[in-house]
Amino acid sequence: MDCVAEALRNMKSMINKIAILLIIVMIGGCGGSDAFSSASSTSSGGTTTSSVTSISLATTSTSVKSDNSNSATVTATVLDTSNAAVSGVTVTFSTSGGQLSASSAVTDDSGQAAVVFSSGTSDPTNRTATVTATVSGVTPVQIPIIVTGSTLTIASDVPSLIIGGTDTAQLTVTAKDASGVAVYNTAVTLSVAGSGASPGTATLTPTSGTTDISGQVSATLAATSPGTVTVKATGLGYTATQDFVITQTGAAFVITSPSSSPATLQTGQNLTVTVSAPTQANVTFTSTLGTWDGGANSLVTKAVSGGTASAVLTSTKGGTATVQVTDASDPTTYSTVTVLISAPSSQAAQIALQSNVSVVAPSLGGTQSQATFTATVRTSVASGSDIVSGAPVAFTLSNTTGGGETISPAYGITDSSGRITATFTSGSLSSDSTGVQVTATVYDGSSNAITSASKNMIINQTAGSVVIGTGTTVGEPVIGGALYALPMSVVVADSNGNPVQTTVTLSAWPLYYRTGYWDGDCAAVVTGTWDNEDVNRNLQNDAGEDVPYLAGPYPVTVTTGVGATIGDAMVQDGNSQEEYTLDIALDPAGTLTFVTDNKLTPANSAAGTLLGTVTTDASGVANFTLTYAKEYAIWVRDEIKASTTVLGTETTGILTFTLPALQEEATKCLLDNSPFNPKTPAP
């Protein structure tokens, strides 16, 4: 009986265990693996994530610079109902301005997804951009980021206006980004209104404009009634202001002597500066060069007497001085004059000679070729090399060609800046490689030569050579586009190696095309290089030009099993192009077929496009860009031709090269196989 009882007990225990297991299995079948989780689940794209109930945004910086030189990282944090981080959730980002590094990101194990915000390069305007983060089923959140740093400045040629005198001012508004770089093609609006305790009136012309390549807009301010006016310039999300005081003649704070600007002063001499100060008690005189009233100071304050104040400027050094007189009790009321200070001619000791060009063409057929020579006279090095005004200088020519070259004037006096200019006109004959020598000699008051300086001018602008070069980096004119842009340049020199300024005619031609493909290692495999079918380059499919090629499918086979292969004999033709031969084995019943496609290969557009003409600068250089379709990179070999005609002589330069591909795209196998496959010409 004990044995029977024990067996029954064991059987009962086993049945209980089986029942428990069955219950667990049934519950699992009802609720799945997460049946005991209190959070609901969603599925998207095969990925299951916990439900999202909140999303928040944070940024590493609340502002970025308008020049795109820095950035802010915007981070979205995604939480569930328990405020636990949720991973694997896609967060969509957008912005009302500026630029984001990505439009979406997936949360990590910390529930965070981040993108980088910057101002971008298309809009340097100061503004507040709003970055928005969105997760499906949750209210979007936003965070503002300020784009800042762009500025406008207003400059004027005069500090104040005088009705009946200097009643207009030339204004220059300059737009710059956060790096201080001029901003081109941005809109600026201008306005003027009376301001202060005694408002005046004035007009502005124009009242709006677009900045030029220097980031500037110009306008004219004209006074109409006395008082104070404020000019306002608005652009780039920035406003600049400038106040102007308008007075009547006789009531203006203005320098009356010297009456012209720039004024002149010789070193060691005196210049009395007088200012009309009808309502001022004291006036401050300052100068960037020299001292006042025989003292050692560049600043002095003088009392006003009878409505005027004066101070005496003197200097032992030459140069350009800016003299400013200011109402001692109101720094915003001032007047300025420029003074050119130079040494007297008796102190002349040095002369330098420069020309604006080094080569000129011969003067032929009524057309004169000229160069400008500038001589500058200074005192000795020991005395500071100050500029010398009033010094007599004579110009002479030597090593002339006999073709009638001249220089004029042959004699003159240096101006207040110590300079004198003369014009050299070439004759009808070319010079040798040394050129015609121009000499400038400075004399003392007794017609004795002090010192001379010389410079050679070459007369021979016959183009001797035209050289074409390519840049080292190919780029995309439109990011993500279908084109490449290759920077190129042309250099023109005469027969003596001197630079030539001239117009150059450019052309591009697809000299060869290639068949081939990109292998598994992202390397271009060229299976053949073939001549352009348009032999005479007239873009017409003339008889015999449309070369037959093997009909497909490829590789070519025939019913007898006979095939065709392309063999490389490692032989180059006269253009240094590798020659490929077509090995064809045919039995008497061979059925290999050659066909024509009724078009010329390649099309002339495969070479790309460039400017028809360019003009070389003073260095004989002109830059241009070759733009071509990506599909022809590697598979077309171009011929770029540059031709110029100077004085009836045509000179041509030719450059042959394979159209390059952007390395980043080539090494990632992003480029297509040859568009000319499988066009393999018949032998």
Steps between C-alpha positions, in 0.01 A plus 500: 500500500785740588646448160166563334446818707844629417441442129170689517665792674773519234241484222301786659810716531586443134147590388517826697827597337363424153193711573710798605708474183186487287363813667826687434497396136137608459567839658802547278293422194248763599734784579823436315847544646405837654174387647605605848622847394280790610606713197331456168709427190514629147668355195650692209704351220539176688651672809299498822548794740341605830234771475627859502325754717743793508777665302728787603766711325835641616780683321870544572477866402214747475670692217723440199696737278356617170816405309444123548823478702349322800202282587269379775404139573126459551405188697152350531431272799214251466333346811219252564219513761749405771737777389739231385716554192363349180751384240450431132249781447530715188493873576430737210673839515423820309602864528349831395843629396863400492617148424471159669747215459212255451121500476461208739688292756431185704515504881783310668493300824471827692188592300685780327525603135715794390556721196737791442362847425700775325416823320578354157657697217195616308370764745727704734205696644473538878186317605346253742461151357259249654602133505209258526519134605212265419419141603188330374214520746664763724461878493803655320744709705705802394810689608623840371859565390625849418707560186709809567813698412415676172534878505442818304715813530439849366796712389489861376748722322403791729397497868237775470306701244493876438216660308661749266828307518564126517134406490537142373674192634593183315400200710636147471318215672708183538351157577716232664442157650624379838852452362515857370474379140306721260154366413408522132152547355313575822218754516550819704234763570582857602299771672564841660298686762541797732624417849618655826387821664514693170397269214623590153395371162691333217442272204663171400558375146448209450307356793581137422756293317680169470859460619773468240794257504658712776185471709420869452206722409549873435258788554498880512371691802389857421417755773178703473462666843723547809494261795592139565403210276553126541574275205387141547621203293326163532611166358623153603268524799708790632441874529776764497449870571707814448419851624574813298484861618374744238592867541479824301805672360639725773355285775692183416783339691743458212867542407531821299877490447654327320205524262591204279545132579753363468713790615880499468778564750877471474696346783632761742239754387181616671133457403235697687172313541200721575152383592173692506340427840199732541348327805800322650720610791800273440628301205733197502752466216649156419723371219623153404837649400688799639456716812315820595625850584870408502454248780534124516131406514271380223197636694429850626185675627451866416248756623257649249533874446273700273336182371826339381791299636841430345804278552828462310606160361861411426678173423853373453374189317328470165177311444124539500344658808132497596424815696182504709350787699235413759261689725666438838161456669336294223717232328228442238563849357820500296660588168798350316756586234777294335852646492775363273833562671816473291865602513622794286675427169837595650487179708451264205734200520318196358281425200304184417342417163204269434285417196150355476606238242829347391413426137316703234418423140641707216284796395361420158224621270403799711475286817736615773628272775591680821635445850494730804822564693489645853808647669497554877757727665599467867755631748798290605457180699678663792241777511205264481432461124229767511323593178630813326274746318606758244802298386596532130508166315604428139415185297731365229504197266789276399546176303222620272381306194490790257128438454397832655430422866449806726446599863301803612542726684875479489528733801282589799472576871395248766161568657413513870517120515857506363394348167510587133363288215595474132349309207715270286374442145651219295620540143435278201792263562546222753786521746752233587458285812654776715248763397511879487647654816306780671701709750368754752754746649436740788689834503582759762422871468816560295421240231745251645395137481453344845407140417326291235285187464437291187252239380479311171193486277480218247329569167415160357162358572494225240358191664773240521320227691163401643498251787192332649489356851245311708419518869583214735147458635178437314179618662124507459345831388177378658540269799348163422453598137586322177797724406864547588688833488876503434687830557743583219722788393682629194829690497611714203859625465681683221814386326710637785299324770316814606129485594249599232160653568280374219175320414528121480254278311424167671355174370449145629489182291452133602811357334454138610235290669546192712308183564527339840354451845561544875609175665421375850791698644360826358779517242433605141575223251550641150431240234568725205591856394358612167533806277214748467303395193456863386837509327458844341327647809213652302231334716359336185470126457700488177544188294726247665514676837236290679730206580328156511519313828427149621133427552400358839410339724838498665734321521450437130449136410379318190325173450825321432642622831742736338544826702679833482737647760677831544876468542747756641829498311649766736570721197437875496402710203637845407280666763637278778171308505509127559397303193256211533446234238192291433588132465238328288499129423245398240433167338365496146147508637571777753209726582665790689306816412620860485245781509488881498288718730462796261658746741843636577673373812556674730272804475696827511323590827681212668805730518313740730445873473714807573509872425548580133754773575697625800730798545838464665598746774826692551669172593390343171263267688127430458300249704199302381301188586428186296159354587412147386256218574611244760417211268796596278759521780778244437334391173580809287839649421471872427694740283490861627623756248588864577578739214590868492597748229730791580619734226393252233678198645281210620634277774324190630546283806348150533452287810382138481383321815247249628197658666556442872245370750449612857712255701243468775238382252735278302634312805145433618395351163242775451580554131357317200677274257598647165199640315663372181471134594476281307598708200821329395592611147584250234869471400 
